[in-house]
Amino acid sequence: MAAVEPYLADGIQELFPCEVCGRRFAADVLRRHGPICRKLFNKKRKPFNSLKQRLQGTDIPTVKKVPQSKPQPVRKSNWRQQHEDFINAIRSAKQCTLAIKEGRPLPPPPPPSINPDYIQCPYCMRRFNETAAQRHINFCKDQSSRRVFDPAQTAAKLASRAQGRAQVSPKKEPTVTSAVGALLQNRALEATTVVPNRSGLATDLAAGAKLRQGFTKSPKKD
Protein backbone atom coordinates (compact mmCIF):
# COMPACT_ATOMS: atom_id res chain seq x y z
CA MET A 1 0.00 0.00 0.00
CA ALA A 2 2.87 2.32 0.76
CA ALA A 3 4.05 2.07 -2.86
CA VAL A 4 0.63 3.03 -4.15
CA GLU A 5 0.40 6.67 -5.09
CA PRO A 6 -2.82 7.98 -3.60
CA TYR A 7 -3.23 10.77 -6.14
CA LEU A 8 -3.01 10.78 -9.90
CA ALA A 9 -1.26 13.37 -11.93
CA ASP A 10 -4.42 15.45 -12.45
CA GLY A 11 -5.19 15.52 -8.68
CA ILE A 12 -7.96 12.89 -8.63
CA GLN A 13 -7.65 10.41 -5.72
CA GLU A 14 -7.32 6.78 -6.84
CA LEU A 15 -9.63 4.12 -5.28
CA PHE A 16 -8.58 0.57 -4.54
CA PRO A 17 -10.91 -2.48 -4.20
CA CYS A 18 -11.33 -4.36 -0.90
CA GLU A 19 -10.14 -7.96 -1.04
CA VAL A 20 -13.13 -9.14 1.02
CA CYS A 21 -16.21 -7.23 -0.13
CA GLY A 22 -14.92 -5.87 -3.45
CA ARG A 23 -15.86 -2.28 -2.77
CA ARG A 24 -13.42 0.50 -3.65
CA PHE A 25 -11.88 2.87 -1.12
CA ALA A 26 -9.08 5.36 -0.87
CA ALA A 27 -5.76 4.04 0.30
CA ASP A 28 -5.96 5.46 3.83
CA VAL A 29 -9.60 4.39 4.22
CA LEU A 30 -8.87 0.91 2.91
CA ARG A 31 -6.29 0.41 5.67
CA ARG A 32 -8.98 0.91 8.31
CA HIS A 33 -11.71 -0.90 6.39
CA GLY A 34 -9.82 -4.11 5.67
CA PRO A 35 -9.62 -5.62 9.23
CA ILE A 36 -13.19 -4.63 10.04
CA CYS A 37 -14.53 -6.15 6.81
CA ARG A 38 -12.71 -9.44 7.40
CA LYS A 39 -14.10 -9.67 10.94
CA LEU A 40 -17.65 -9.08 9.78
CA PHE A 41 -17.42 -11.59 6.95
CA ASN A 42 -16.02 -14.30 9.22
CA LYS A 43 -18.84 -13.76 11.71
CA LYS A 44 -22.12 -15.54 10.89
CA ARG A 45 -25.04 -13.22 10.47
CA LYS A 46 -28.38 -14.00 12.12
CA PRO A 47 -31.30 -14.43 9.73
CA PHE A 48 -33.39 -11.30 9.44
CA ASN A 49 -36.78 -11.62 11.14
CA SER A 50 -39.18 -9.48 9.16
CA LEU A 51 -42.17 -10.46 11.33
CA LYS A 52 -40.49 -9.15 14.47
CA GLN A 53 -39.70 -5.89 12.77
CA ARG A 54 -43.31 -5.47 11.56
CA LEU A 55 -44.67 -6.10 15.07
CA GLN A 56 -42.48 -3.46 16.68
CA GLY A 57 -44.52 -0.51 17.91
CA THR A 58 -47.83 -2.38 17.86
CA ASP A 59 -49.98 -3.95 20.60
CA ILE A 60 -49.54 -7.42 19.15
CA PRO A 61 -47.24 -9.50 21.35
CA THR A 62 -44.33 -11.30 19.86
CA VAL A 63 -45.19 -14.69 18.45
CA LYS A 64 -43.53 -17.52 20.34
CA LYS A 65 -42.36 -20.42 18.34
CA VAL A 66 -43.78 -23.77 19.26
CA PRO A 67 -40.94 -26.11 20.19
CA GLN A 68 -40.73 -29.00 17.81
CA SER A 69 -41.33 -32.31 19.53
CA LYS A 70 -38.67 -34.89 18.97
CA PRO A 71 -39.90 -37.97 17.15
CA GLN A 72 -40.29 -40.80 19.64
CA PRO A 73 -38.82 -44.14 18.69
CA VAL A 74 -41.42 -46.61 17.48
CA ARG A 75 -41.67 -49.64 19.69
CA LYS A 76 -41.52 -53.06 18.19
CA SER A 77 -44.89 -54.78 18.12
CA ASN A 78 -45.08 -58.04 20.07
CA TRP A 79 -48.13 -59.27 18.12
CA ARG A 80 -46.72 -62.80 17.91
CA GLN A 81 -46.56 -63.19 21.70
CA GLN A 82 -50.04 -61.71 22.10
CA HIS A 83 -51.40 -64.11 19.47
CA GLU A 84 -49.90 -67.12 21.25
CA ASP A 85 -51.34 -65.99 24.60
CA PHE A 86 -54.76 -65.61 23.01
CA ILE A 87 -54.64 -69.13 21.53
CA ASN A 88 -53.50 -70.62 24.86
CA ALA A 89 -56.36 -68.89 26.68
CA ILE A 90 -58.92 -70.29 24.21
CA ARG A 91 -57.49 -73.82 24.57
CA SER A 92 -57.58 -73.60 28.36
CA ALA A 93 -61.21 -72.44 28.29
CA LYS A 94 -62.19 -75.35 26.00
CA GLN A 95 -60.48 -77.84 28.30
CA CYS A 96 -62.31 -76.43 31.31
CA THR A 97 -65.74 -76.67 29.64
CA LEU A 98 -65.01 -80.23 28.50
CA ALA A 99 -63.91 -81.26 32.00
CA ILE A 100 -67.09 -79.78 33.50
CA LYS A 101 -69.29 -81.71 31.04
CA GLU A 102 -67.48 -85.00 31.69
CA GLY A 103 -67.29 -84.47 35.46
CA ARG A 104 -63.51 -84.59 35.58
CA PRO A 105 -61.36 -82.29 37.75
CA LEU A 106 -60.48 -78.98 36.15
CA PRO A 107 -57.05 -78.74 34.49
CA PRO A 108 -54.50 -76.34 35.97
CA PRO A 109 -54.65 -72.78 34.60
CA PRO A 110 -52.01 -71.69 32.08
CA PRO A 111 -48.98 -69.89 33.50
CA PRO A 112 -49.26 -66.09 33.45
CA SER A 113 -47.55 -64.43 30.52
CA ILE A 114 -44.95 -61.73 31.13
CA ASN A 115 -45.39 -58.54 29.13
CA PRO A 116 -41.97 -57.62 27.72
CA ASP A 117 -42.94 -53.92 27.61
CA TYR A 118 -43.37 -53.79 31.38
CA ILE A 119 -40.53 -52.67 33.66
CA GLN A 120 -39.73 -54.76 36.73
CA CYS A 121 -39.26 -53.01 40.06
CA PRO A 122 -35.90 -54.02 41.60
CA TYR A 123 -37.31 -53.76 45.14
CA CYS A 124 -40.64 -55.62 45.07
CA MET A 125 -40.13 -57.51 41.76
CA ARG A 126 -43.51 -56.40 40.41
CA ARG A 127 -43.96 -55.19 36.85
CA PHE A 128 -45.46 -51.90 35.67
CA ASN A 129 -45.77 -49.94 32.47
CA GLU A 130 -43.30 -47.14 31.81
CA THR A 131 -45.42 -44.33 33.26
CA ALA A 132 -46.39 -46.20 36.41
CA ALA A 133 -42.88 -47.59 36.90
CA GLN A 134 -41.36 -44.10 37.09
CA ARG A 135 -43.65 -43.22 39.99
CA HIS A 136 -43.59 -46.59 41.75
CA ILE A 137 -39.85 -47.27 41.76
CA ASN A 138 -39.07 -44.02 43.59
CA PHE A 139 -41.81 -44.70 46.15
CA CYS A 140 -40.73 -48.31 46.63
CA LYS A 141 -37.12 -47.22 47.07
CA ASP A 142 -38.06 -44.86 49.91
CA GLN A 143 -40.17 -47.53 51.58
CA SER A 144 -37.44 -50.16 51.34
CA SER A 145 -34.86 -47.76 52.81
CA ARG A 146 -37.11 -47.06 55.81
CA ARG A 147 -37.74 -50.68 56.71
CA VAL A 148 -35.54 -53.70 56.05
CA PHE A 149 -37.53 -56.67 54.79
CA ASP A 150 -36.85 -59.84 56.79
CA PRO A 151 -38.70 -62.95 55.52
CA ALA A 152 -38.23 -64.87 58.78
CA GLN A 153 -39.57 -61.97 60.85
CA THR A 154 -42.56 -61.58 58.56
CA ALA A 155 -43.37 -65.31 58.76
CA ALA A 156 -43.17 -65.19 62.56
CA LYS A 157 -45.56 -62.24 62.69
CA LEU A 158 -48.07 -64.00 60.45
CA ALA A 159 -47.87 -67.17 62.59
CA SER A 160 -48.45 -65.22 65.82
CA ARG A 161 -51.44 -63.44 64.30
CA ALA A 162 -52.98 -66.74 63.19
CA GLN A 163 -52.41 -68.27 66.63
CA GLY A 164 -54.00 -65.29 68.34
CA ARG A 165 -57.08 -65.53 66.17
CA ALA A 166 -57.40 -69.28 66.89
CA GLN A 167 -57.40 -68.81 70.66
CA VAL A 168 -60.86 -67.74 71.84
CA SER A 169 -60.70 -65.37 74.77
CA PRO A 170 -63.09 -66.21 77.71
CA LYS A 171 -66.20 -64.08 77.92
CA LYS A 172 -66.20 -61.56 80.70
CA GLU A 173 -69.22 -61.27 82.98
CA PRO A 174 -71.11 -58.05 82.48
CA THR A 175 -70.37 -55.48 85.11
CA VAL A 176 -73.38 -54.08 87.00
CA THR A 177 -73.29 -50.43 87.92
CA SER A 178 -74.68 -49.02 91.14
CA ALA A 179 -77.77 -47.56 89.44
CA VAL A 180 -78.62 -50.86 87.73
CA GLY A 181 -78.06 -52.78 90.97
CA ALA A 182 -80.44 -50.51 92.87
CA LEU A 183 -83.09 -50.91 90.19
CA LEU A 184 -82.83 -54.72 90.35
CA GLN A 185 -83.14 -54.71 94.16
CA ASN A 186 -86.27 -52.54 93.99
CA ARG A 187 -87.90 -54.90 91.51
CA ALA A 188 -87.05 -57.93 93.69
CA LEU A 189 -88.62 -56.27 96.74
CA GLU A 190 -91.77 -55.40 94.79
CA ALA A 191 -92.12 -59.05 93.66
CA THR A 192 -91.84 -60.38 97.23
CA THR A 193 -94.43 -57.96 98.62
CA VAL A 194 -97.00 -58.40 95.85
CA VAL A 195 -97.07 -62.22 95.74
CA PRO A 196 -98.42 -62.84 99.29
CA ASN A 197 -101.18 -60.30 98.77
CA ARG A 198 -102.27 -62.03 95.61
CA SER A 199 -102.22 -65.46 97.33
CA GLY A 200 -104.21 -64.06 100.26
CA LEU A 201 -106.83 -62.70 97.95
CA ALA A 202 -107.07 -66.08 96.30
CA THR A 203 -107.64 -67.90 99.64
CA ASP A 204 -110.23 -65.34 100.68
CA LEU A 205 -112.14 -65.86 97.47
CA ALA A 206 -112.04 -69.67 97.89
CA ALA A 207 -113.31 -69.44 101.48
CA GLY A 208 -116.15 -67.19 100.44
CA ALA A 209 -117.18 -69.62 97.74
CA LYS A 210 -117.29 -72.53 100.25
CA LEU A 211 -119.42 -70.56 102.65
CA ARG A 212 -121.87 -69.78 99.93
CA GLN A 213 -122.11 -73.45 99.01
CA GLY A 214 -122.72 -74.34 102.67
CA PHE A 215 -125.58 -71.90 102.97
CA THR A 216 -127.24 -73.26 99.88
CA LYS A 217 -126.94 -76.93 100.97
CA SER A 218 -128.10 -76.50 104.62
CA PRO A 219 -131.36 -78.47 105.39
CA LYS A 220 -134.60 -76.57 105.89
CA LYS A 221 -136.24 -76.76 109.36
CA ASP A 222 -139.92 -77.88 109.64
C-alpha positions in Angstrom: 0.0 0.0 0.0 2.9 2.3 0.8 4.1 2.1 -2.9 0.6 3.0 -4.1 0.4 6.7 -5.1 -2.8 8.0 -3.6 -3.2 10.8 -6.1 -3.0 10.8 -9.9 -1.3 13.4 -11.9 -4.4 15.4 -12.5 -5.2 15.5 -8.7 -8.0 12.9 -8.6 -7.7 10.4 -5.7 -7.3 6.8 -6.8 -9.6 4.1 -5.3 -8.6 0.6 -4.5 -10.9 -2.5 -4.2 -11.3 -4.4 -0.9 -10.1 -8.0 -1.0 -13.1 -9.1 1.0 -16.2 -7.2 -0.1 -14.9 -5.9 -3.5 -15.9 -2.3 -2.8 -13.4 0.5 -3.7 -11.9 2.9 -1.1 -9.1 5.4 -0.9 -5.8 4.0 0.3 -6.0 5.5 3.8 -9.6 4.4 4.2 -8.9 0.9 2.9 -6.3 0.4 5.7 -9.0 0.9 8.3 -11.7 -0.9 6.4 -9.8 -4.1 5.7 -9.6 -5.6 9.2 -13.2 -4.6 10.0 -14.5 -6.2 6.8 -12.7 -9.4 7.4 -14.1 -9.7 10.9 -17.7 -9.1 9.8 -17.4 -11.6 7.0 -16.0 -14.3 9.2 -18.8 -13.8 11.7 -22.1 -15.5 10.9 -25.0 -13.2 10.5 -28.4 -14.0 12.1 -31.3 -14.4 9.7 -33.4 -11.3 9.4 -36.8 -11.6 11.1 -39.2 -9.5 9.2 -42.2 -10.5 11.3 -40.5 -9.1 14.5 -39.7 -5.9 12.8 -43.3 -5.5 11.6 -44.7 -6.1 15.1 -42.5 -3.5 16.7 -44.5 -0.5 17.9 -47.8 -2.4 17.9 -50.0 -3.9 20.6 -49.5 -7.4 19.1 -47.2 -9.5 21.3 -44.3 -11.3 19.9 -45.2 -14.7 18.4 -43.5 -17.5 20.3 -42.4 -20.4 18.3 -43.8 -23.8 19.3 -40.9 -26.1 20.2 -40.7 -29.0 17.8 -41.3 -32.3 19.5 -38.7 -34.9 19.0 -39.9 -38.0 17.2 -40.3 -40.8 19.6 -38.8 -44.1 18.7 -41.4 -46.6 17.5 -41.7 -49.6 19.7 -41.5 -53.1 18.2 -44.9 -54.8 18.1 -45.1 -58.0 20.1 -48.1 -59.3 18.1 -46.7 -62.8 17.9 -46.6 -63.2 21.7 -50.0 -61.7 22.1 -51.4 -64.1 19.5 -49.9 -67.1 21.2 -51.3 -66.0 24.6 -54.8 -65.6 23.0 -54.6 -69.1 21.5 -53.5 -70.6 24.9 -56.4 -68.9 26.7 -58.9 -70.3 24.2 -57.5 -73.8 24.6 -57.6 -73.6 28.4 -61.2 -72.4 28.3 -62.2 -75.3 26.0 -60.5 -77.8 28.3 -62.3 -76.4 31.3 -65.7 -76.7 29.6 -65.0 -80.2 28.5 -63.9 -81.3 32.0 -67.1 -79.8 33.5 -69.3 -81.7 31.0 -67.5 -85.0 31.7 -67.3 -84.5 35.5 -63.5 -84.6 35.6 -61.4 -82.3 37.7 -60.5 -79.0 36.2 -57.1 -78.7 34.5 -54.5 -76.3 36.0 -54.7 -72.8 34.6 -52.0 -71.7 32.1 -49.0 -69.9 33.5 -49.3 -66.1 33.4 -47.5 -64.4 30.5 -44.9 -61.7 31.1 -45.4 -58.5 29.1 -42.0 -57.6 27.7 -42.9 -53.9 27.6 -43.4 -53.8 31.4 -40.5 -52.7 33.7 -39.7 -54.8 36.7 -39.3 -53.0 40.1 -35.9 -54.0 41.6 -37.3 -53.8 45.1 -40.6 -55.6 45.1 -40.1 -57.5 41.8 -43.5 -56.4 40.4 -44.0 -55.2 36.9 -45.5 -51.9 35.7 -45.8 -49.9 32.5 -43.3 -47.1 31.8 -45.4 -44.3 33.3 -46.4 -46.2 36.4 -42.9 -47.6 36.9 -41.4 -44.1 37.1 -43.7 -43.2 40.0 -43.6 -46.6 41.7 -39.8 -47.3 41.8 -39.1 -44.0 43.6 -41.8 -44.7 46.1 -40.7 -48.3 46.6 -37.1 -47.2 47.1 -38.1 -44.9 49.9 -40.2 -47.5 51.6 -37.4 -50.2 51.3 -34.9 -47.8 52.8 -37.1 -47.1 55.8 -37.7 -50.7 56.7 -35.5 -53.7 56.0 -37.5 -56.7 54.8 -36.8 -59.8 56.8 -38.7 -63.0 55.5 -38.2 -64.9 58.8 -39.6 -62.0 60.9 -42.6 -61.6 58.6 -43.4 -65.3 58.8 -43.2 -65.2 62.6 -45.6 -62.2 62.7 -48.1 -64.0 60.5 -47.9 -67.2 62.6 -48.4 -65.2 65.8 -51.4 -63.4 64.3 -53.0 -66.7 63.2 -52.4 -68.3 66.6 -54.0 -65.3 68.3 -57.1 -65.5 66.2 -57.4 -69.3 66.9 -57.4 -68.8 70.7 -60.9 -67.7 71.8 -60.7 -65.4 74.8 -63.1 -66.2 77.7 -66.2 -64.1 77.9 -66.2 -61.6 80.7 -69.2 -61.3 83.0 -71.1 -58.0 82.5 -70.4 -55.5 85.1 -73.4 -54.1 87.0 -73.3 -50.4 87.9 -74.7 -49.0 91.1 -77.8 -47.6 89.4 -78.6 -50.9 87.7 -78.1 -52.8 91.0 -80.4 -50.5 92.9 -83.1 -50.9 90.2 -82.8 -54.7 90.4 -83.1 -54.7 94.2 -86.3 -52.5 94.0 -87.9 -54.9 91.5 -87.1 -57.9 93.7 -88.6 -56.3 96.7 -91.8 -55.4 94.8 -92.1 -59.0 93.7 -91.8 -60.4 97.2 -94.4 -58.0 98.6 -97.0 -58.4 95.8 -97.1 -62.2 95.7 -98.4 -62.8 99.3 -101.2 -60.3 98.8 -102.3 -62.0 95.6 -102.2 -65.5 97.3 -104.2 -64.1 100.3 -106.8 -62.7 97.9 -107.1 -66.1 96.3 -107.6 -67.9 99.6 -110.2 -65.3 100.7 -112.1 -65.9 97.5 -112.0 -69.7 97.9 -113.3 -69.4 101.5 -116.2 -67.2 100.4 -117.2 -69.6 97.7 -117.3 -72.5 100.3 -119.4 -70.6 102.6 -121.9 -69.8 99.9 -122.1 -73.5 99.0 -122.7 -74.3 102.7 -125.6 -71.9 103.0 -127.2 -73.3 99.9 -126.9 -76.9 101.0 -128.1 -76.5 104.6 -131.4 -78.5 105.4 -134.6 -76.6 105.9 -136.2 -76.8 109.4 -139.9 -77.9 109.6 
